[in-house]
Each structure stands twice: as structure tokens, then as C-alpha cells.
Amino acid sequence: MFLTNTLIVLATVAGMEAFAWLAHKYVMHGWGWGWHASHHAPRSGWFEANDLYALVFAALAIVLIALGTSGRWPLQWIGAGMTLYGALYFVAHDGLVHQRWPWRWVPRSGYLKRLYQAHRLHHAVHGREGCVSFGFLWAPSPTRLRAQLQAAQAQRRAQPRQAPPQRPPQADTRGR
């Protein structure tokens, strides 16, 4: 049973990365931009509206753990996997990449450097359109991400700019 529960936790961590990628790209950079925009702007203070996403996912994990410990196996292990993913996210994303902790360290090699660079390239675009690298713990090659950014920029430059819509002339209503 221990091995099964451990595999459920690890599978949930992997599944959360896939879920987080989708949620980041299509929710946070889509209809949920209202909260996530704070993450792409300079932060003032300890918290940003984007932190509300962590609260939502933490609440869901707590509910799953509570349901699981009241007899609905394997929900507690899924909740534990979500909690582990949240802890890894907190360390890697908030701590390492965005340096929301008092200590500062920039990795110089290996996986953590790749993760750091990929997320920095995600923030290279101002706004919600045209971003790359939506994962939090899995990072594509920075070389590939730079090429994607350059291709997107070239495509935007090649598109003709649209003039703002012209307002129709107003009728004179001054009583002449």
C-alpha cells in the first residue's frame, strides 16, 4: 500500500505540472488575466493578486486530504501530491526565479539554470500575448524559447498595423 500511495503522490505531482501548464497558458493568460497580470507587473509589497491562485489550489488540496482521511481513498494522496507540487512551486518559482525570499541566488548551471532562464524568457514579453514557457517545474530549452520569441516578434512586425476605427461624422444637433 505504501508503494501505491507513493506512486499516486508522484503521479499527481507530474499531473499537476501538466495541469499547471494548461492553466497558466489558457486561464492565467486568458480569462484569468485579472489576477495573473499582477505577476507580470512590478510587485510592491509581499503579495500580488496572482497569489490567489495558490490559495485556490491549496484549498482544493485541503479538501481532498480531508475527504481522503475520512475514508475516500486515494483522495488524501492526490491532495498530498498537490501539496508537494505547491511546495516545489514555492521553492522553485517564487524563491529561485522571482527571488521573493530575502536571499538571492542565480543558478549557473544545470536544471535550475534552465528553469530560471525559461521563466525569465516567459516574462520577456510584456502583457499576456506572445509568451513562451508556461510550465513551472519543466523547462524547454532556452535556445528553443528564444527562437520562438524571435519568430513571434517577426510575425508581429510583418502584420500590417490596423488603423483605429473611424467615427462617423456627427449630425449637427445645435438647433440650426
FENBEL-V504733 format. One record per residue. PSI is psi as a letter, one per 40 degrees, with the letter a starting at -180 (none if undefined). OMEGA is omega as a letter, one per 40 degrees, with the letter a starting at -180 (NA if undefined). D_FIRST is the distance of its C-alpha to the first C-alpha in Angstrom with 1 decimal. Layout:
psi->PSI omega->OMEGA d_first->D_FIRST
psi->PSI omega->OMEGA d_first->D_FIRST
//
This chain:
psi->d omega->i d_first->0.0
psi->d omega->a d_first->3.8
psi->d omega->i d_first->5.5
psi->d omega->a d_first->5.1
psi->d omega->i d_first->6.1
psi->d omega->i d_first->8.5
psi->d omega->i d_first->9.9
psi->d omega->i d_first->10.5
psi->d omega->a d_first->12.4
psi->d omega->i d_first->14.3
psi->d omega->i d_first->15.2
psi->d omega->i d_first->16.4
psi->d omega->i d_first->18.5
psi->d omega->i d_first->20.0
psi->d omega->i d_first->20.6
psi->d omega->i d_first->22.3
psi->d omega->i d_first->24.7
psi->d omega->i d_first->25.7
psi->d omega->a d_first->26.1
psi->d omega->i d_first->28.0
psi->d omega->i d_first->30.3
psi->d omega->a d_first->31.2
psi->d omega->i d_first->31.6
psi->d omega->a d_first->33.7
psi->d omega->a d_first->35.9
psi->d omega->i d_first->36.4
psi->d omega->a d_first->35.9
psi->d omega->i d_first->36.9
psi->e omega->i d_first->39.6
psi->b omega->a d_first->40.5
psi->e omega->i d_first->40.8
psi->e omega->a d_first->38.9
psi->d omega->a d_first->41.4
psi->d omega->i d_first->42.8
psi->d omega->a d_first->40.0
psi->d omega->a d_first->39.3
psi->d omega->a d_first->43.0
psi->d omega->a d_first->42.9
psi->d omega->i d_first->40.5
psi->e omega->i d_first->43.2
psi->i omega->i d_first->46.0
psi->h omega->a d_first->46.9
psi->h omega->i d_first->44.9
psi->h omega->a d_first->46.8
psi->a omega->a d_first->44.8
psi->d omega->a d_first->41.2
psi->i omega->i d_first->39.8
psi->i omega->a d_first->40.5
psi->d omega->i d_first->39.9
psi->d omega->i d_first->37.3
psi->e omega->i d_first->35.0
psi->d omega->i d_first->34.7
psi->d omega->i d_first->32.3
psi->d omega->i d_first->29.9
psi->d omega->i d_first->30.3
psi->d omega->a d_first->29.6
psi->d omega->i d_first->26.3
psi->d omega->i d_first->25.3
psi->d omega->i d_first->26.2
psi->d omega->i d_first->24.0
psi->d omega->i d_first->21.0
psi->d omega->i d_first->21.8
psi->d omega->i d_first->22.1
psi->d omega->i d_first->18.7
psi->d omega->i d_first->17.0
psi->d omega->i d_first->19.2
psi->d omega->a d_first->18.4
psi->d omega->a d_first->14.6
psi->e omega->i d_first->15.0
psi->e omega->i d_first->17.3
psi->e omega->a d_first->14.8
psi->g omega->i d_first->14.9
psi->i omega->e d_first->11.3
psi->f omega->a d_first->10.8
psi->d omega->i d_first->14.1
psi->d omega->a d_first->13.4
psi->d omega->i d_first->11.5
psi->d omega->i d_first->14.4
psi->d omega->i d_first->16.8
psi->d omega->i d_first->15.3
psi->d omega->i d_first->15.9
psi->d omega->i d_first->19.3
psi->d omega->i d_first->20.0
psi->d omega->i d_first->19.2
psi->d omega->i d_first->21.5
psi->d omega->i d_first->24.1
psi->d omega->i d_first->24.1
psi->d omega->i d_first->24.6
psi->d omega->a d_first->27.3
psi->d omega->a d_first->29.0
psi->d omega->a d_first->29.3
psi->d omega->a d_first->30.3
psi->d omega->a d_first->32.3
psi->d omega->a d_first->33.8
psi->d omega->a d_first->34.1
psi->d omega->a d_first->34.8
psi->d omega->a d_first->36.5
psi->e omega->i d_first->38.3
psi->f omega->i d_first->38.7
psi->e omega->i d_first->38.3
psi->i omega->a d_first->37.7
psi->d omega->a d_first->40.6
psi->i omega->a d_first->40.0
psi->h omega->i d_first->40.9
psi->h omega->i d_first->39.6
psi->h omega->a d_first->40.1
psi->i omega->a d_first->38.1
psi->e omega->a d_first->40.4
psi->i omega->i d_first->38.2
psi->a omega->a d_first->34.9
psi->d omega->a d_first->32.2
psi->d omega->i d_first->33.1
psi->d omega->i d_first->36.8
psi->d omega->i d_first->35.9
psi->d omega->i d_first->33.8
psi->d omega->a d_first->36.7
psi->d omega->a d_first->39.3
psi->d omega->a d_first->37.6
psi->d omega->i d_first->37.3
psi->d omega->i d_first->40.8
psi->d omega->i d_first->42.0
psi->d omega->a d_first->40.3
psi->e omega->i d_first->42.6
psi->d omega->i d_first->45.6
psi->h omega->i d_first->46.5
psi->h omega->a d_first->47.9
psi->a omega->a d_first->46.8
psi->e omega->a d_first->44.1
psi->i omega->i d_first->45.6
psi->e omega->i d_first->45.3
psi->i omega->i d_first->42.3
psi->i omega->i d_first->40.0
psi->g omega->a d_first->36.4
psi->e omega->i d_first->34.3
psi->i omega->i d_first->31.0
psi->d omega->a d_first->30.0
psi->e omega->i d_first->27.7
psi->h omega->a d_first->28.9
psi->h omega->i d_first->32.5
psi->i omega->i d_first->34.9
psi->h omega->i d_first->37.6
psi->d omega->i d_first->40.3
psi->d omega->i d_first->43.0
psi->d omega->i d_first->41.7
psi->d omega->i d_first->41.5
psi->d omega->i d_first->45.0
psi->d omega->i d_first->46.3
psi->d omega->i d_first->44.7
psi->d omega->i d_first->46.4
psi->d omega->i d_first->49.7
psi->d omega->i d_first->49.6
psi->d omega->i d_first->48.9
psi->d omega->i d_first->51.8
psi->d omega->i d_first->54.1
psi->d omega->i d_first->53.3
psi->d omega->i d_first->54.1
psi->d omega->a d_first->57.3
psi->d omega->a d_first->58.3
psi->h omega->i d_first->58.0
psi->i omega->i d_first->61.3
psi->h omega->i d_first->61.3
psi->h omega->i d_first->61.9
psi->i omega->i d_first->64.7
psi->i omega->a d_first->63.9
psi->i omega->i d_first->65.1
psi->h omega->i d_first->68.8
psi->h omega->i d_first->69.8
psi->i omega->a d_first->72.5
psi->i omega->a d_first->75.9
psi->i omega->i d_first->76.3
psi->i omega->i d_first->79.2
psi->h omega->a d_first->81.8
psi->f omega->a d_first->81.5
psi->e omega->i d_first->84.0
psi->f omega->i d_first->86.5
psi->none omega->NA d_first->89.0
//
